[in-house]
Amino acid sequence: MVSKYRYRWLLNKLRYQFQELEECNPELIMEYSKATGAKILHQLNDYPKCPQLTRDLNKLTYHKLVRCNRSFLYDLDGFMVMPRLTNVYMLTPLSASANTWVDR
């Protein structure tokens, strides 16, 4: 899939289905892989990883269409699940008014 359509898919996902996206969300990674044909890296006792999803979200952050906040993973009781950071992405006001975004 061409990068422009991958970026559009991510922006539409943020606009219409979620208020924010966690980079390590397994459902998001599987859905992104099915939609774009991206490869998934599976590791034992860990979340699946998709390097292409990470690159696309970083590119959207670089162009200020998405804002990135770092967060730790907690369970419902408030205890830390893993001592590692995850990134949470939210739309910026600039991307809310834009229809499409073309790769530069």
N, C-alpha and C positions, 0 to 999 in steps of 0.2 A: 504494500500500500504506500502511496506517495505521502511524504511527510505532512503536506498541507492537510490532507484528509485525516491523518492521525491527530493533528492539533485540533482540528475542528471537532473530531469525535470527543476528545477530552474536554474541550470548552462546553460542548453541548451537554455532556454528562454532568459537569459542574452546574450549568445553568438550570437544567430541567429536572434532574433527579436528586442531586445532593447539594447541600449547602457547603460541604467540605469533603475532601477526599483524603484518606490515609494512604500513603504510598505502599504500605505493607499489607493492605487489605486483600486477603486471598480471593474474595469474590470479584473485586475490581481487576485483579491480575488475570484471572481466568477469562472474564468478559472481554478485557482488552486484547488478550491473546487470540480469542476467537474472532474478534472484529478486525484485527489488523494482521494476524498471522505472525505475531512476535513470538520469539522463543522464550520458554520459561525454564529457569534453573531450579530443580528440586534438590533440597538437602535434607538429610535426616534430622528430625526433631527441630525443624526451623520452618519459617514461612517460605513459600515459594517466592522467587525473585524474578523480576523482568527488567533487564538492563535498558531495554528500549523505552519502557515506560518511564524509568528514572530520567533518561536523557531528554525525553519529550517534555516532562514536567519541568526539568531544569531550564530548557529552552524557553518555555512559556514564562517562567519566573524571571529569566534574564531580560525578556522583552516587556516585563511589568504587566503582563496580562493575568498573572496568578501570583498570589502572595503565599509565601511559605512560612509556616511556624513549626518549630521543633517541639516535639512532645514525647513523653515517655509512655509506654504501654502499661495501663492499669487495669485490674479486673473490677468487678462490680463492688467488691468490698473495699476498694481503695488501695490494695496492695500492688506493688509493682510486679508486672508479669515478667518482664525481661529488663535487664539493666542496660538497655540500648535505646538510642533515640529513634524515633520515627518522624517523618515529615508529614504535616497536615497542610493541604493546599486549599486556598479559598480564592474566589474571583476578586479582582480589583474593580473599582468603578470604571476604569478605562475599558475593560473587556466586556462589561455589562452592556455598553452602548454599541460595541462593534459587532457587525454581522459576521464577517469572516476575517480570517487572518492568513496572510500569505507568507510562506517561508521566505526569508531574506537570504 
